[in-house]
Amino acid sequence: MSELICYEALKLIEKRLSQYELIKKAVADCRADHNYNGKSGGKGKAFISDPTANEAVSNITPLNSVVIEIDNKIIKIKKPEKWLELARAVFEHFAKHCSCSSKSIKMILYYKFIRHKNYNFICTKLEISKNKYYKELDKILWFSLSYACQIGLIKVR
């Protein structure tokens, strides 16, 4: 678990939400690369000679990490499937549980974390102030932080 002060935790969450599509692709690629290689796993009593069982166990075992590339820089993402779970939960929460008056939150999520637009573009597109943008972003990030703590990505100290 990551032991971070609150600001660092929020920045990390913001970064990982922005990397959602890259992490998702890296996990899919990693899962596809771990195809059954014709060998059996384990020794002695743990020996498994069933290729289907080996593949099933491999597919349900959480990945420790994946590697993504951003601007020719290699970044190792630990617990990538937990980060995907977090991102999906955030997107789902604000898609389902926000009132119509919070449409700006949904659009900020889309433009910032899916389309990777900056706050100037988003404020202009949504016709909102910089202050409203940051208030809505805070709601997103604080919900994300709460969920990250709940699933063990971030440790409160």
C-alpha positions, 0 to 999 in steps of 0.5 A, a space after each residue: 500500500 502507498 503511504 502518502 500525504 493527502 496532496 500526494 495521494 490526490 495527485 497520484 489519483 489524478 495521474 492514474 485516472 488520466 492514464 486509465 486507457 493506457 493502463 487498461 491496454 497494458 493489462 489487456 496486452 499483459 493478459 494476452 501475452 500470458 497465454 498457456 505455453 504448454 507446460 504444467 505448473 507446480 511441483 509435487 502435490 501442487 502439480 497441475 497437468 490441466 492446461 485449462 486450469 493453468 490458464 484459468 488460474 493465470 487469468 484470475 491472478 492479479 497482475 503485480 504491475 504493468 508498464 506504460 509509456 508516456 512521452 517516451 518515458 516508461 512508467 511502472 504501474 503497481 496494482 494496475 487492476 486496482 487502478 482500473 477498478 478505481 477509475 471504473 468506480 469513479 466514472 460509474 458513480 458520477 454517471 449514475 449518482 449525480 443530479 442533472 445540476 452536476 452535469 459539469 462533473 460528468 463532462 469534466 471527467 470526460 474531457 479531463 480524464 478521457 480526452 486529456 483536455 486542459 482546464 482552459 478548454 474545459 471551462 470554455 467548452 462547459 461555460 464554467 468558471 475556473 473556480 467551479 471547475 476546481 470545485 467539481 474536480 475536488 469532488 471527483 478527487 475526494 470521492 476517488 481518494 475515499 474509494 482508493 482507501 476503501 480498496 487498499 490502494 492508498 493507506 491512511 496514516 
